[in-house]
Amino acid sequence: MAYEVQMRQIARQLISKHGNLAEVHVVSGNNPCQIELLFSDGEKIVVGQHSGRVDISMMKAGYHGTGSRCFHVFLEEAGFQVTFEQIVDMEDGTVLKR
C-alpha cells in the first residue's frame, strides 16, 4: 500500500508543477514499458524502464501486479475514471484523454 500512497503524492506534485494530466499514451504497457504522460502546460513525461527507486517508473499496464496498481492510483489521483481491471487488461496503443 505504501507504493500507492507515494504514487498519489507524485501525481499531485506533477499536476501542481505542470497542470492537469490531459492525455496518457500507453505505447507499451509492460516489457518494455513506455507510457507517455501529457500535461496541460505541454510537458511530456515518458515512463520507461524501472529505475529501481519508488517513482513513476514503477507504473505499468497490461498485467496484474504492483506496477498496474501504481498506474491505477496515479491516474485516479489525476482525475481519470479508469478501473484497476481496465489497467490490467490495457493493450499497447491505448490512449486516455480527460
C-alpha positions in Angstrom: 0.0 0.0 0.0 2.9 2.4 0.6 3.7 2.5 -3.1 0.2 3.6 -3.9 0.4 6.4 -1.4 3.6 7.6 -3.0 2.1 7.5 -6.5 -0.7 9.7 -5.3 1.8 12.2 -3.9 3.8 12.1 -7.2 0.7 12.7 -9.2 -0.2 15.7 -7.1 3.3 17.1 -7.4 3.4 16.8 -11.2 -0.1 18.3 -11.5 1.0 21.2 -9.3 4.0 21.8 -11.5 2.6 21.1 -15.0 -1.2 21.5 -14.7 -3.8 18.7 -15.3 -2.8 15.5 -16.8 -4.5 15.8 -20.2 -3.6 12.6 -22.1 -1.9 9.3 -21.5 -0.5 7.2 -24.3 0.3 3.6 -23.5 2.8 2.9 -26.3 3.8 -0.3 -24.5 2.4 -1.2 -21.1 4.9 -3.8 -20.0 8.2 -5.4 -21.1 9.3 -2.9 -22.2 7.2 -0.2 -20.7 6.7 3.1 -22.5 3.9 5.3 -21.2 3.7 9.0 -22.2 2.1 11.5 -19.9 1.0 14.8 -21.5 0.2 17.7 -19.2 -1.8 20.8 -19.9 1.3 23.0 -19.9 2.7 20.9 -22.8 5.1 18.9 -20.6 5.6 15.4 -21.8 7.0 12.8 -19.4 7.9 9.3 -20.7 7.7 6.5 -18.2 10.1 3.8 -19.3 12.4 1.2 -17.7 12.0 0.9 -13.9 14.8 2.9 -12.2 14.9 0.8 -9.1 13.5 3.7 -7.0 10.0 4.5 -5.9 9.0 6.8 -8.7 6.7 6.9 -11.7 8.9 4.4 -13.5 7.1 1.8 -11.4 3.9 2.3 -13.4 3.0 -0.3 -15.9 -0.1 -1.7 -17.6 -1.4 -4.9 -19.2 -0.6 -7.2 -16.3 -1.8 -7.8 -12.7 0.8 -6.5 -10.2 2.4 -3.7 -8.4 3.1 -1.6 -11.5 -0.6 -1.7 -12.5 -1.7 -0.8 -9.0 0.7 2.2 -9.1 -0.6 3.3 -12.5 -4.2 3.0 -11.4 -3.8 5.2 -8.3 -1.7 7.7 -10.3 -4.4 8.0 -12.9 -7.2 8.1 -10.3 -5.4 10.9 -8.4 -5.0 12.8 -11.8 -8.8 12.6 -12.3 -9.1 9.8 -14.8 -12.0 7.4 -14.5 -10.4 4.0 -15.0 -10.7 0.8 -13.0 -7.8 -1.4 -11.9 -9.2 -4.1 -14.1 -9.0 -1.8 -17.1 -5.4 -1.1 -16.4 -4.7 -4.9 -16.1 -6.4 -5.5 -19.4 -5.0 -2.4 -21.2 -3.4 -3.1 -24.6 -0.4 -1.4 -26.2 -1.6 1.7 -28.2 -4.3 2.7 -25.7 -4.8 6.5 -25.4 -6.7 8.0 -22.5 -8.0 11.6 -22.6 -9.6 13.7 -19.9 
